[in-house]
Amino acid sequence: MFSFLRKLFGSDKKRYAEQRKRLESKDPAQLKSLAEGKDTHPEILYFLAKTGGPETRRAVAVNPSTPVHASTLLATDESLDVRLALAGRLVELLPDLSAEKYSQLYAYAVQALGMLAQDEVFKVRKALSTTLRDYAKAPPPVVARLARDVEREVAEPILRFCLALADDDMLDILKGHPEKWVVQAIAGRPAISAGVADAIFDTEDEKGTEVMLGNPGAQLSEATLGKIIERARNYPEWHKPVALRRELSVDMARRLTGFVNSAILDVLRKRSDFDAATRAGIAAVVQRRMEYQREGSPEEPPEKKIERYAAAKRLSADVLLDALSWQETDFAILALSKMSGIAPDTVRRMLGAGAKPIVALCWKAGIAPRVCVDIQRLAGKLQPRELLYPKGGTDYPLSPVDMQWQLEFFGVRT
């Protein structure tokens, strides 16, 4: 055994001979002194890691002179205290070893940490997790294992804080229909890529999306933020964080004005990154929506309200959008009926039949193509991929012949 170890570690003959004699004495005090000694030969420390008692092995585990090669041996030690001590020492070594990440020493350390990350004792895994969470250069295979741990107290620190956790691992974890706390932990990370942000939203965890929206370190693509806005009508707690997102475009802000309350509209109106014309436009919407809500009484039937607006010659596309923003669907149907000359029951059927009938309905009602997109979204409940947008930004997406066909299909004479 000793000849093999001498070849493995080399030896300082004089020091080695003296320490060998102390080792062979089997005196507990001498063994403890050797296990704690900073100048103890690596070969002696390795031998003590295999043959010493629990206290001796623990002293070897924390001794900075213990060769890293011994880590894989100590990682399976029967003593919990030894394994905990080893975990602490290996984490302290990582900053120095990571500069030599392709070296054999680094490989030994990572192998031992990987073994500890699968330790059957929860306390060991938790200790390793709470320590590695703050190491940006922690070994990716080790943190990936801890992030998938069944115990929340082990996985959550890595999911929430560890910068070494790879996007691919997070995407894989999010795909597995995880517990809500998993989604919310990832949503609160210091930095979230656009791909991970999209995966968080796709889990359909309401709180997770709310946490992500309030996280300035989350990168949201235009597509993801657009999808969030489409669903935000049903989640008032999303409104303010969406209104504050730096990625929010002017078009998205206009879409938000369709359903958020006055406090959120005020947040949009005060955004300094929107130009003066945009801020003025949002302010006008705020004022108009508030006036619409204040007029009449909550008990006023939609039929009476239509008569009032029509008599005052104030029935317009803006009023229609105001009604939809307050989810007054019955009033909106009556308004479209009044503006198009189509019976309310037919209007209701057309709104539920997809984009083309809605476009034809808007055309018949004299509504601008741009506003027709909002009607499709708000009244028709269509998703972004289902919408028909104006050609060139100004013209209806269907030809007059196609729109007449749609109307005739629903029994409307043109």
N, C-alpha and C positions, 0 to 999 in steps of 0.2 A: 504493500500500500504506500509506504513512505517513498520508495524509489520512484513510483509512478507520479506521486505528488511533487517530488523534487523536480522531475522533468517538466511537469506542468507549470510550476510556478517559479522555478529557479531557487537559489538559496544564498543567503549570506552565511558562510560556513560557521563562523565564530558565533554569531547571534543565533543561528539555527541550532547549533550544538547545545548552547546554554539553555535555550527554551525547550529543546527536546528533552533535556534532563529533567526540567521542572514538570514537563508534561508526563513523563514516565513515573514521576513520584506519586501521581494520583492524589496529591494533597489538595483538598477542596479549595483552600485559600490560594494555592499556586494556580490552580485551574481558573479560578475566578479572575486572578490578576492577569493571567495570559489572555483571557477572553475580553478583558477591558482595555488591555494595553494598546496604545496607539502604535507602538513599535513592534508589536508581535508579528512574527513572520506569517505571511498569507497562508503558507502550507499548514501551520499550526492552527490557525483560525478555521481553516477548512475542515481539518480533522475534528476540532472541537464542535463544529456545526453538526457533524455526524454522530459524535459519541458522547458529547457533554450532557449534563443534566439540564432541566428546563431553564434554570437561572443562568447557567453558562451559555446555553444556546441563545437566550434572549440578549445577553451581553454581546455575543458574536454578531447578532442580527443588527445591532445599532452601532457597532464599531466601524468607523470610517475606513479602517485598514482591512476589513474583511473583503476578500475578492468578490467581484460581482458574480463570478462563476458560482458562488455558493448560494446565490439567491434562489435558484430553482429548487435547490435542496431544502432551504428554509421555508419556501412557500408552501410546502406540504407538511410542515412540522405539525406534530400532534398537539402542540401547545398553542392555544389561542393568543396568548401574550407574545409569543415568538412571532407569529404571523402578523399581528398588529404592529409590532416593532419594525419588522421588515418592511411593511407597507410604508410606514413613515420615512424610513431611510431611503427607500427607492425613489420616492417622490422628491426628496431633497436632492437626490443625485441627478434627476432628469435634466435640469437646466444645463449641467455640464456635459451630460452624455448626448443630448439632442444635437449638439454640434457635430457629433460623430455618429449620426443616426444609421450609417451603413457599417459601423464597426461591430465586432463580435461582442464587445462589452454592452453596447446598446441592445443588441439582440437578446442577450441574457436577461437584461433588466426588463425588457418588454415581455419576454416569455414568463418571467416570474410575476409581473404585474397582471398578466392575463390569467394566470392561475389563481391569483388572489381575487380577481374580479369574478371568478366562478366559485369562490369559497362557499361552502355550505352554511357557514355561520354568517348570519345577517350583519352582525357587528363589524366584521372584517370588510364586507362589501360597502357598508355605509361609510366607514372611516376612509376607505379609498375614494369613494365618490365625492364626499364633502371636501377632500383635499385636492383631487384632480380637477374639480370644477373651475378652479381659478388658474389653471395652467394652460395657456394658449398652445403650448407645444407638447401637450400630453399625447401619448401614442394613440392614434386613431382607432386601432383595433380594440384597445382596452376601453376607451370611452364608448365605443359603439356597443360593446358588450354590457357595460354598466347602464347605458341608456335604455336597453331592452330588459332590464331587470324587472322581475314581477313585483318587487317591493317599491312602492312610491318613494320612500325616503332614500332609496338608492338611485333610482332613475331620475327623479325630478331635478336634483342639483345639476346633473349633466345636461339634461334637456333644456334647462332654463339658462344656464350660465356658460357652459364649457364651449369655448370658441374652437376647440379642436374637433368637435363633432361635425362630421362631413354632411353636406347637403343630401347626398345620396342616402345616407343612413336615416336622416330625418324624413325624407320622402317615403322611404320604405316603412318607417314606423307609422307615419300618418295614413298610409294606404291600408293599414291593417285594422281599420275601424277601432281606434284606440279609445281608452277611457277619456272622459272630458278633460281631466287634469293634465293628461299628456298633451293634448292640443293647446291648452291654455299655457302650459309651461313653455312650449316651443314658440307660441305667439308672443311671449314676453321676453324673448332673447334680445341681447344687446344689438344684434344685427340679424336681419332676415332677408334672404335673397328673394327676388321676384318669383322664382319657381316654388320656393317653400311657402311664400305668402299665398300663392294660388292654391297650393295643396291644403293649406289651413282652411281657406274658404270652402274648398270642396268637401271638407268633412261635415259641413253644415252644423258646426257647433256655434251657437249664437254668441256665447260668452267668449269663445276663442277668437271669433272675428272682431268682437268689441275690443278685446285686449290688443289685438294686432293693429286695429285702427288707431288706437291711442299710443302706439309705440313708434316714436320718431325714427327708430332704427330699422323699421320694416320698409322694404322697397315694394311698392305696389305698381304693377304694370297698369297701363290704361285699360286693358281688357278686364283685369281683375277688379279694378275700382269701378268700372262700368257695371260689372255683374253685381257688385255690392250695392251700388245705388239702386239697381233694379229691385233688389230685395229689401232695401232699407225702409220702404214705406211701412212694412210690418214690424219693424224693430226700431222704435223711437230712440232707444239708447245708443244706436249707431249714428244718429243724425249729427250731433255736435262733433264727434271725432272725424266724421267724413268731411264736414264743412271746414275743418281745420287742416286737412291733409294738403301738403305742399303740391302733390300731384294733381289736385283738382283743377280741371280745365274750366274755361268759361262755359262751354257747352254743358259740362257736368253740373256746374253750379246752377245753370238754368233749369236742368232737370230736377235738381233738389228743390228748387222753389215751388215745384208742383205739389209737394206734400208735407214739407217740414213746417214747424210752428214758427211763431213770430220771433222767438228768441234765437232760433237757428238762422232765420232769414237775416236777423240783425248781425250775426256773426259773419255771414257771407257779405253783407253790405259793407262791413268794415275791413275786409281783406285788402291790405295795401298792395298786394301783387296783381290785383285786377285794375284795369285802367279806369279812368273817370267815367267813361260812357257805360262800362259794364256795371260799375258800382251804382250809377244812377238808375240803370235799368232794373237792377235787383231791388233798389230802394222803392222804385215805382211799383214793382210786384208786391213788395211787403205792404205798401200803403193800400193797394187795391184789394189784396186778399183780406186785410183787416177790415176794410170798409164793407166788403161783401159779407163777411161773417157778422158784422154789427147790424146790417140792414135786416129788417123784418124781425120775426120772433122764431125761436126754435120750434114752436108748434105750427108754424105756417106750412100748409101743405105745398108740395112742389107745384101743383097745378096753379095755385094762387100766386106763387112766386113768379111763375112763367108769365102769367097775365100781367103782373105788375111791371116786369122788365119789358115786356112787349109793348105795353101801353106807353111806357116812357121812352120807347125806341132805344133801349139800352142793351138789347139782347145781341151778344157778339161772341166771337171766338174766345176772347179774353174771359168773359163771364163763364163760358163753358169750361175753360181750364180752371177757373177759380172754384167752380162747383166740384170738379173732379179732384182738386187738391184737398177739399174737405170731405171727399168720398160721398158726395151727394149724387149717387148714380141715377136715381130716379129723375132728379131735376135735369141732369145732363142728357138723359134720353129724351125728355120732353123738349129740351132746348134744341137738340139735333132734329127732332121731328118738326118743330116750328120753323127752323132755318131751312130744312130741306123739302118740306111738304110731304114727307113720308110718315105713314102711321107709326105711332110709338112701338107697337108690337113688332113691326117689321124692322124698325131701327134696332130694337133689342136683339132680334135674330141676326142682323147683319154684324152687329158688334161681336157676336159670339162665333162668327163664321170664318175668321181669319183676316189677313191684311188686305186682300184685294177688295172684298165687299166694303171694308171700312174706308179704303181710299175712294171708292165710288161714292159712298155716302158723304164723305167730306167734300168731294167735288160738287155733288148735287147741292150741298148746303152752302157752297161758296166760301169754304174755309181754305186758307192758304196752305200750300203743300208742306211747309215747315211745321205748321201747327198740326197738320194731319198726322205727323209722326208721333206727337204727344198724345193724340186721340187714340192711335193704335196701341200705344203703351199703357195709357191710363184707363181708357174705357174698354179696350179690347183685351187688356192683360197679356199682351204679347211679349215674348222674350226678344232680346236684341237681335238674335239671328233670324227672327221671323218678321222683322219690320221691313217695310218698303220705304226707302228714302227718296227724296226729290232728285230728279235728274238734274245734274249740274247745279244742285243746291237750290233751284228755283222752280222747276217744272214737275208736274205730277209724274209719278213713275209708270203709270199706265196710259195708254192712248185713249182718246175720247171714245173710240169704238169699243175698246175693252171695258171701259167704265160703264158705258151704256148697256153692254151685255150683262155685266154684274147686276145692274139695277133691274133689268128685265127678268133676270133669273129669280129675283125676289118679288117679282110681280109689280115693279114700279114702272110706270109709263114715263118715257122721256120725251 
